[in-house]
Amino acid sequence: MDTLGLPINQEACFSYKGNPNPGLMNQQLKTLKPFVALLKLVLLPGEEILLSARACSPMSFLEQYTHGWIVTYLKRCVLVFTNKRILHFPATYNFQARNSVSEIYYGDIKQFKTPSFLSGTLKLTYATGKKEAFFYMQGAKTKKKLKEILPVQIAGGESSSAGERVYLCPSCASMLKKDIFSCPRCQFQFKDGKVAARLSVLYPGGGDFYTGHPILGLLNAAGEIVLAVGLLTAFIAFMDGKPVFGDLLVFGIFIAYEKLVGIYHAKRYAEEYIPAEKSFTPYKAG
């Protein structure tokens, strides 16, 4: 059986209720295929894939509130559950790789709640006290299998020095440091949060384009340009002595709000450690 060259535990990954399930097998292979290169890089000796699932990465209330329904496309990810850890891969809107990966050792999980049929949310509490939730997990069979797999793995899982989810370098698989956008081992460069924030201030949608979200950048740029035109029109009218101070204030407030939200989102996107090189491919690919 073609397993994409990955160490997949076929009994765990491709079966349902103890029986081989071709539909589940095809689903699992389709989910894993875009992440083969990264998986070959980060998987440890003796590590086997038990299950994979499409979901959404942890997101703040402000991200959900300001983006609305579109956040479910912006924060898509794939979770891979192995016999040692959970690997988290931020993904594009169609679940393709963004060459970013983080890990969660089972021993670092102190409390958890598996997805239900209705919510599809995996809730984790780490040894550090930090809490995270992965939303909108897909697949009824996948969620049922996770209820069986996760408790067993957490019960006997090893812990890490981090104590919570941490990102890994997609070039050398080393652990990355928070808010440091270069690998301490190989000096691989990532999209910088400070640069993303600065571009958000200087250009309409600049931070979104920089972090690889062109459609969102176009939408935000269009909104900022409309507000800027309104502000300029109100300013000209105000200079002509017309009573439009209220309009001037409203447009100014909305532009400031748009800029602050843009800065916040750009920095949050940069926290996913997206490679600065657009054409980068993990060195163990193929």
C-alpha positions in Angstrom: 0.0 0.0 0.0 1.3 3.5 -0.9 1.7 5.5 2.3 3.4 8.5 0.7 6.7 7.3 2.1 5.6 8.1 5.6 5.6 5.8 8.7 1.9 5.5 9.0 0.4 3.0 11.5 -2.2 1.6 9.1 -4.2 -0.2 11.7 -4.7 3.1 13.6 -5.0 5.5 10.7 -6.9 3.6 8.1 -9.3 1.4 10.1 -12.7 2.2 11.7 -14.2 0.1 14.5 -11.5 -2.5 14.0 -12.0 -2.9 10.2 -10.0 -1.5 7.3 -11.9 1.5 5.8 -11.0 2.5 2.2 -12.9 5.8 2.5 -11.1 6.8 5.7 -7.7 5.7 4.1 -8.3 7.9 1.1 -9.3 10.8 3.3 -6.2 10.4 5.5 -3.8 10.2 2.6 -5.4 13.3 0.9 -5.0 15.3 4.2 -1.4 14.2 4.7 -0.1 14.6 1.1 0.6 18.3 1.0 2.7 18.0 4.2 4.9 15.0 3.2 8.1 17.1 2.9 7.6 18.7 6.4 6.7 15.4 7.9 9.8 13.7 6.6 11.8 16.5 8.1 10.3 16.6 11.6 9.3 13.0 12.4 11.6 11.5 15.0 13.1 8.0 14.8 10.4 5.4 15.7 7.6 8.0 15.4 4.5 6.8 13.6 1.4 8.7 12.3 -1.8 7.5 14.0 -4.3 10.0 12.7 -4.6 13.3 10.8 -7.3 15.9 10.9 -8.2 19.2 9.2 -9.1 22.0 11.6 -8.5 25.6 12.4 -5.6 27.0 14.4 -6.1 28.7 17.8 -7.5 32.2 17.4 -8.3 35.0 19.7 -11.7 36.6 20.2 -10.5 39.7 18.4 -9.5 37.7 15.4 -12.9 36.0 15.3 -14.8 39.3 15.9 -12.9 41.4 13.3 -12.7 38.8 10.6 -16.1 37.1 11.0 -16.7 33.9 9.0 -13.6 34.4 6.8 -11.4 33.5 9.8 -12.3 29.9 9.2 -10.3 30.1 5.9 -7.5 32.3 7.2 -6.7 30.0 10.2 -6.9 26.6 8.6 -4.5 23.9 9.7 -3.8 20.2 9.7 -3.2 18.3 12.9 -1.1 15.1 12.8 -1.3 12.8 15.9 1.6 10.5 16.2 2.7 8.1 18.9 4.9 10.8 20.5 3.3 14.2 19.8 0.8 16.3 18.0 2.2 18.1 15.0 0.4 21.3 13.9 0.7 22.6 10.3 -0.8 26.0 9.5 -2.4 25.7 6.0 -3.8 27.8 3.2 -7.5 28.2 2.6 -7.5 24.9 0.6 -5.3 23.0 3.2 -2.0 23.2 1.3 1.3 23.6 3.2 2.5 27.0 4.4 5.9 25.4 5.4 5.2 26.1 9.0 5.0 23.5 11.8 4.7 23.4 15.6 4.7 20.5 18.1 2.9 19.5 21.3 4.3 16.7 23.3 1.6 14.6 24.9 3.3 14.8 28.3 2.9 18.6 28.2 -0.9 18.3 28.0 -2.4 18.4 31.5 -6.1 18.6 30.6 -7.9 18.1 27.4 -11.4 17.9 25.9 -11.9 16.0 22.6 -14.2 17.3 19.8 -17.9 16.5 20.0 -20.2 15.9 17.1 -21.5 19.4 17.2 -18.6 21.6 18.3 -15.5 20.0 16.6 -13.2 21.8 19.1 -10.1 20.2 20.6 -9.3 22.0 23.9 -5.9 21.7 25.5 -4.4 22.9 28.8 -0.6 22.7 29.0 1.8 22.2 31.8 2.6 26.0 31.7 -1.0 26.8 32.4 -1.6 28.1 28.9 -4.9 27.1 27.2 -5.5 26.6 23.5 -8.3 25.4 21.3 -8.3 24.0 17.8 -11.6 24.7 16.1 -13.8 23.2 13.4 -12.2 19.7 13.2 -13.5 17.9 10.2 -14.7 14.3 9.8 -17.1 12.4 12.1 -15.0 9.3 12.0 -11.8 11.2 12.6 -13.3 12.8 15.8 -14.5 9.5 17.0 -11.1 7.9 16.5 -9.5 10.8 18.3 -11.5 10.1 21.4 -9.9 6.6 21.5 -6.4 7.6 20.5 -5.7 10.8 22.5 -6.4 9.7 26.1 -4.1 6.7 25.6 -1.3 8.8 24.2 -1.5 11.5 26.8 -1.6 9.0 29.6 1.9 7.7 28.7 3.3 10.7 26.9 6.7 12.2 27.3 7.1 15.9 28.2 9.3 18.6 26.7 11.4 21.4 28.1 8.9 23.9 26.5 5.8 22.6 28.4 3.5 23.9 25.7 3.1 24.2 21.9 6.2 25.5 20.2 7.2 26.1 16.5 10.0 24.3 14.7 12.3 25.4 12.0 11.2 24.0 8.6 14.8 23.9 7.5 16.5 22.1 10.4 13.6 21.1 12.7 15.1 23.0 15.7 12.9 24.6 18.3 12.2 28.3 17.6 12.1 31.1 20.1 9.0 33.2 20.6 9.1 36.6 18.7 12.6 35.8 17.3 12.1 35.4 13.5 15.2 33.5 12.7 16.3 30.0 13.6 18.9 30.0 16.4 20.6 27.0 14.8 20.7 27.5 11.1 19.7 31.2 10.9 16.8 30.5 8.6 14.7 33.6 8.2 10.9 34.0 8.7 8.4 36.8 8.1 9.1 39.3 10.8 6.3 40.6 13.1 7.8 44.1 13.4 8.1 44.4 9.6 4.5 43.2 9.2 3.3 45.8 11.7 5.3 48.6 10.0 4.0 47.7 6.5 0.4 47.7 7.9 1.0 51.3 9.0 2.7 52.5 5.8 0.6 50.8 3.1 -3.1 49.8 2.9 -3.2 46.0 3.4 0.6 46.0 3.5 0.9 43.6 6.5 -1.5 41.1 4.8 0.4 41.1 1.5 3.7 40.6 3.4 2.4 37.6 5.5 1.0 35.9 2.4 -2.7 36.8 2.5 -3.2 38.7 -0.8 -7.0 38.5 -0.9 -7.4 39.8 2.6 -4.8 42.5 1.7 -6.9 43.6 -1.3 -10.1 43.8 0.8 -8.4 45.8 3.6 -6.6 48.0 1.1 -9.9 48.8 -0.6 -11.5 49.6 2.7 -8.6 51.9 3.8 -8.6 53.7 0.4 -12.3 54.4 0.7 -11.9 55.8 4.2 -8.8 57.8 3.2 -10.8 59.4 0.3 -13.6 60.2 2.7 -11.2 61.7 5.2 -9.5 63.8 2.5 -12.8 65.1 1.2 -14.0 66.0 4.7 -10.7 67.8 5.4 -10.9 69.9 2.2 -14.5 70.8 3.1 -13.4 71.6 6.6 -10.7 73.9 5.3 -13.3 75.7 3.2 -15.1 76.5 6.4 -17.9 74.0 6.1 -19.3 72.4 9.3 -18.0 68.9 8.7 -15.8 68.4 11.8 -18.0 65.5 12.9 -17.4 63.7 9.5 -13.7 64.4 9.8 -13.6 62.9 13.3 -15.6 59.8 12.3 -13.3 59.1 9.2 -10.2 59.6 11.4 -11.5 57.2 14.0 -12.3 54.5 11.5 -8.9 54.8 9.7 -7.1 54.5 13.1 -9.3 51.5 13.9 -8.5 49.8 10.6 -4.7 50.4 11.1 -4.7 49.1 14.6 -6.6 45.9 13.6 -4.3 45.5 10.6 -1.2 45.7 12.8 -2.7 43.2 15.3 -3.6 40.7 12.5 -0.2 41.0 10.7 1.6 40.3 14.0 -0.6 37.3 14.7 0.1 35.9 11.2 3.8 36.4 11.7 3.6 34.3 14.9 3.0 31.3 12.7 6.7 31.5 11.5 6.1 31.6 7.7 9.4 31.3 5.8 10.7 34.5 4.2 11.6 32.6 1.1 8.5 32.1 -1.1 10.1 29.2 -3.0 11.4 27.4 0.1 11.1 23.6 0.2 12.1 21.6 3.3 15.5 19.9 2.5 14.3 16.3 3.0 11.5 16.7 0.5 11.2 13.8 -1.9 
